[in-house]
Amino acid sequence: MVDQSPSADTPTSLPREDALRLAIEQFYFGYRAFTTPPDRILDQRGLGRVHHRILYFVGSNPHISVNTLLALLNVSKQALNAPLRQLIEMNLIAMDTAEHDHRVRQLSLTASGSKLEAQLTGTQMKQLQAVFDEVGAGAEAGWHRVMNSLAAKA
């Protein structure tokens, strides 16, 4: 017979399991609320969340190399290829050769890509601004600490 009693490694043995489950649910629901407005805009163009991530990081890092974008997004070339190609074909991202090394491909937003990225990210910035105004600077600082700590453990 297999021993099915909770061990120290199982989530059910955590002393704060209920509070942690609540935090997970809040994270999921908060993320859904955060991504729904831009998802609707993207859906109208036949695009998805991966396209938004690419647009965001290319917009935040003009002339970013493809390899740097791969590392930043922590995805494989295969995972990036199709959505990036689609954004290039839609004239939202331009790919050029780097002046310092002709083997390096650099990415930049086109004018229409900049407009779309601003629209997508703008909805999220307004949402965060409203929430941070509501909860106060102390809660905002705590949120940044939590997000930075989570990101550091990825």
HELIX and SHEET records of a PDB file:
HELIX    1   1 PRO A   11  SER A   13  5                                   3    
HELIX    2   2 GLU A   17  GLN A   44  1                                  28    
HELIX    3   3 ARG A   49  SER A   60  1                                  12    
HELIX    4   4 VAL A   66  LEU A   73  1                                   8    
HELIX    5   5 LYS A   77  GLU A   89  1                                  13    
HELIX    6   6 ALA A  111  VAL A  135  1                                  25    
HELIX    7   7 ALA A  137  ALA A  152  1                                  16    
SHEET    1   A 3 ILE A  64  SER A  65  0                                        
SHEET    2   A 3 ARG A 105  LEU A 109 -1                                        
SHEET    3   A 3 ILE A  93  THR A  97 -1                                        
END                                                                             
